[in-house]
Amino acid sequence: MNAPRTETVALNGNPFFIRHWGDESLPKLLMLHGFPEYGGAWAELAPLLSKRFHCIAPDQRGFGQSWAPAEVSNYTTSKLVGDMAALIGDAPVHVLGHDWGAAVAYGLAMFRPELVEKLIIMNGVHPVPFQRALAKGGAQAEASQYIHYLRSEGSEDRLAEDDFAKLSSLFSANMDHAWSDADTAAAYRAEWGRPGRMRGMVNWYRASPLVVPKVGEVAQLPDLPLDKLMVRCPHLLVWGSDDTALLPEATQGLEDFAPDLTRVEIAGADHWLHHQKPEAVAEAILGWVG
C-alpha cells in the first residue's frame, strides 16, 4: 500500500533514481537522505506525510541507483546542490534533509533561496555552528573522529569487506538499530554493493571543506562568508535527543543564521529518528507546516 512510485530522471545530464509518495497535485516535499542511506530510507516517514505532501525522495549522487562518479571533485557542495536544484525546477518546494542530506538542504536554502519555501532539518547541521563546535577540539570533535577514517585512501574497500561488516558497525555504533531487521539490512547491503557506490558515498566526506581536529587539539576556523550563509525562510529543526554523532553543541548559535527557527526535540530517539519514531517526527512536521 505504501510502496513508492519510482522513476529514473536526467538531472544536468546524469541519471538519478527517484521515489514518490502521495498525490502529485499536493505541495511538494523534497526528502534528502544522508550517509550511509538512500532514498528508500524514507519508507517509514514518507507515507505518514503523503496525505499533506507529494513526497519526492531521490537517491543522491553517489548513492543507490543514481549517478556515482569516481572523482572526489564531483562531490563538492555546489554540485550536490545543483543536482537538487535541477530536480526542483522553477517553483519553490518544502525541503527536508537528514545527516548529509541536511547539508544539501541548507545549501539550497542559503544559495538557492528562491527554490525553498520552508526548510526542515532532522539531526543535521548548519556549516557554521558545526564547524565552530568541531574547532574547539572537544566532545563534538571526538564524536566526529570517524570522518578521518572515511576520508582515508581505500576506506571504501575496508568498509565493504566481509559483506560490509565495518560499514554496518559504523552505521549502528552507539545508536539504537532495533529498527533494522534482516530484510532492511539486506536491502541496505544491496544498495551499498552497487558498482562504485561505496566510493561515491565516502567521497562526500573527502570533498567536504570541514576541518576536523584531532581530539584535544584546537583548529583555526576557516574563513566563512557568514553573510552568505543565512536561512531566510521558515526553518524547523527536529532533533533526536539521544544522538551520539551530532551533539547539541553542533547547533548552538543556529538562530543567528536562521532567524525564523523552530526547534522540536524527539525524546527516546537518536540520529536515526525517522526510523525509530516516524510517527512523532511526522507529527512535529505536520504540526509546524500547518
C-alpha positions in Angstrom: 0.0 0.0 0.0 2.8 2.4 0.9 5.2 1.3 -1.9 6.6 4.3 -3.7 6.3 5.1 -7.4 9.8 5.1 -8.9 11.5 6.6 -12.0 14.9 7.5 -13.3 15.3 11.1 -14.5 18.2 13.0 -16.0 19.5 15.9 -13.9 22.1 18.1 -15.6 22.6 15.2 -18.0 23.1 12.5 -15.4 20.7 9.7 -14.2 19.0 9.9 -10.8 16.7 7.4 -9.3 13.6 9.0 -7.6 10.9 7.6 -5.3 7.5 9.3 -5.0 4.8 9.0 -2.3 1.5 10.9 -2.3 -0.7 12.6 -4.9 1.4 14.7 -7.3 -1.2 17.5 -7.1 -0.2 18.1 -3.4 2.6 20.5 -2.4 6.0 19.0 -3.0 8.3 17.9 -0.2 11.9 17.1 -1.3 13.3 14.5 1.1 17.1 14.2 1.2 18.8 11.2 2.9 22.3 11.1 4.4 25.1 8.6 4.8 25.0 5.6 4.5 21.4 5.6 3.4 19.5 6.0 0.1 16.0 7.2 -0.9 14.4 4.1 0.5 15.3 5.4 4.0 12.1 7.4 3.9 9.8 4.3 3.7 8.5 4.7 7.2 8.2 8.5 7.3 7.1 9.4 3.8 3.7 7.5 3.9 2.8 9.5 7.1 3.4 12.8 5.3 1.9 11.8 2.0 -1.6 13.0 2.8 -0.3 16.5 3.0 2.6 16.3 0.6 3.8 14.8 -2.7 7.0 13.3 -1.2 10.0 13.2 -3.5 13.0 11.1 -2.4 16.0 10.9 -4.7 19.0 8.6 -4.3 21.5 11.4 -4.1 24.7 11.5 -6.2 26.9 8.5 -5.3 24.2 6.6 -3.6 21.8 3.8 -4.5 20.7 3.7 -8.2 21.8 7.3 -9.0 24.9 8.5 -10.8 28.1 7.7 -8.9 31.2 9.4 -10.5 34.5 8.2 -9.1 36.3 11.6 -8.8 36.2 13.4 -5.4 35.8 16.7 -7.3 32.4 15.7 -8.4 31.1 15.8 -4.8 31.5 19.5 -3.9 28.6 21.2 -2.2 27.8 23.3 -5.3 27.5 20.2 -7.5 25.3 18.3 -4.9 23.1 21.4 -4.5 23.0 21.7 -8.3 21.6 18.2 -8.6 18.6 19.0 -6.4 18.1 22.5 -7.8 17.6 20.8 -11.2 15.2 18.3 -9.7 13.1 21.1 -8.0 12.8 23.1 -11.2 11.4 26.6 -11.1 8.7 26.5 -8.4 9.7 26.5 -4.7 9.1 23.4 -2.6 9.4 22.3 1.0 12.8 20.7 1.7 13.6 18.1 4.3 17.2 17.0 4.9 18.8 14.5 7.3 22.5 14.0 8.1 24.4 14.8 4.8 21.0 15.5 3.2 20.8 18.4 5.6 24.0 19.8 4.2 22.4 19.9 0.7 19.1 21.2 2.1 20.9 24.0 3.9 22.8 24.7 0.7 19.6 25.1 -1.2 18.1 27.4 1.4 21.3 29.6 1.5 22.3 29.7 -2.1 19.1 29.0 -4.0 16.5 30.5 -1.6 14.0 31.1 -4.4 13.6 27.3 -4.5 12.9 26.6 -0.8 9.5 27.5 0.7 10.2 26.0 4.1 13.2 24.1 5.4 13.0 21.1 7.7 16.2 19.6 9.1 16.4 16.3 11.1 19.6 15.7 13.1 21.7 17.7 10.6 23.8 20.7 11.0 24.3 24.2 9.5 28.0 24.5 8.5 28.9 27.4 10.8 27.7 26.1 14.2 29.1 22.7 13.3 32.5 23.9 12.3 32.7 26.1 15.4 31.9 23.1 17.6 34.5 20.9 15.8 37.2 23.6 16.0 37.0 23.5 19.8 38.5 20.1 19.8 36.1 18.9 22.5 33.2 16.4 22.6 31.9 17.1 19.0 35.4 16.7 17.6 35.8 13.4 19.5 32.4 12.2 18.2 33.5 13.1 14.6 36.8 11.3 14.5 35.3 8.7 12.2 35.5 11.3 9.5 39.2 10.9 9.3 38.7 7.1 8.7 36.2 7.7 6.0 38.4 10.3 4.2 41.4 7.9 4.2 42.5 6.3 1.0 40.9 3.0 0.4 38.2 3.3 3.1 35.6 2.2 0.7 37.3 -1.1 0.3 37.7 -1.6 4.0 34.1 -0.7 4.6 32.9 -3.3 2.1 34.9 -6.2 3.4 33.2 -9.2 4.9 29.8 -8.2 3.5 30.0 -4.6 4.7 30.8 -5.6 8.3 32.7 -2.4 9.1 30.1 -0.1 7.5 27.3 -2.0 9.3 29.2 -1.5 12.6 29.7 2.2 11.9 26.0 2.6 10.9 24.8 1.3 14.3 27.7 2.5 16.6 26.3 3.8 19.9 22.8 4.0 18.4 19.6 2.0 18.6 19.3 -0.1 15.5 16.4 -2.2 16.5 14.5 -0.8 13.5 16.8 -2.6 11.1 15.5 -6.1 10.7 17.1 -8.8 8.4 15.3 -7.6 5.3 16.1 -4.0 5.9 19.8 -4.8 6.4 19.9 -6.9 3.3 18.3 -4.0 1.3 21.0 -1.6 2.5 23.8 -4.0 1.6 22.3 -4.4 -1.9 22.4 -0.6 -2.4 25.9 -0.4 -0.9 27.1 -3.2 -3.2 26.2 -1.4 -6.5 29.4 -0.7 -8.5 31.2 2.4 -7.5 28.7 3.4 -4.8 30.9 2.9 -1.8 33.5 5.3 -3.2 30.8 7.7 -4.2 29.4 7.7 -0.7 32.7 8.3 1.1 33.6 11.0 -1.5 31.0 13.3 0.2 33.4 13.3 3.2 36.5 13.7 1.1 35.1 16.7 -0.8 33.8 18.5 2.3 35.8 21.5 3.5 35.0 20.7 7.1 38.1 20.9 9.4 38.1 18.1 12.0 40.9 18.5 14.5 42.2 15.6 16.5 40.9 15.1 20.0 42.3 17.7 22.3 43.5 19.9 19.6 42.0 23.2 18.5 41.6 24.1 14.9 41.7 27.5 13.4 38.3 28.4 12.0 38.3 28.7 8.2 37.2 31.9 6.7 33.5 31.6 6.3 31.3 34.0 4.3 28.8 34.4 7.2 26.5 36.9 5.4 26.0 34.4 2.6 25.1 31.5 4.9 21.7 32.8 6.1 18.5 30.8 6.0 15.8 33.4 5.4 12.8 31.0 5.1 10.9 29.4 8.0 13.1 26.6 9.4 12.2 23.6 11.6 14.9 21.6 13.4 13.7 18.2 14.5 16.2 16.6 16.9 16.6 13.1 18.2 17.9 13.9 21.7 20.0 10.7 22.1 22.2 11.3 19.0 25.8 10.4 19.7 27.2 11.5 16.4 25.9 15.0 16.3 25.8 16.7 19.8 23.7 19.6 20.9 26.7 21.9 20.7 26.7 21.4 16.9 23.5 23.6 16.7 24.4 26.3 19.2 24.0 29.7 17.7 21.9 28.4 14.8 19.3 31.2 15.5 22.0 33.7 14.3 21.8 32.2 10.8 18.1 31.2 10.9 16.0 33.9 12.5 12.7 32.1 11.8 13.7 28.9 13.6 11.6 26.4 15.5 13.2 23.6 17.5 11.4 20.3 18.3 13.1 17.5 20.3 12.1 13.9 19.9 12.7 12.1 23.2 13.9 8.4 23.0 15.3 8.8 19.5 18.8 9.3 18.3 20.4 10.0 14.9 18.1 7.6 13.1 14.9 9.2 14.4 13.0 8.8 11.2 13.2 5.0 11.6 12.8 4.9 15.3 10.0 7.4 15.9 8.4 8.1 12.4 5.0 9.0 13.9 6.5 11.5 16.3 8.6 13.1 13.6 5.6 13.3 11.2 3.5 14.9 14.0 6.2 17.5 14.5 6.5 18.3 10.8 2.8 18.4 10.1 2.1 20.5 13.2 4.7 23.0 12.1 3.8 23.4 8.4 0.1 23.8 9.2 
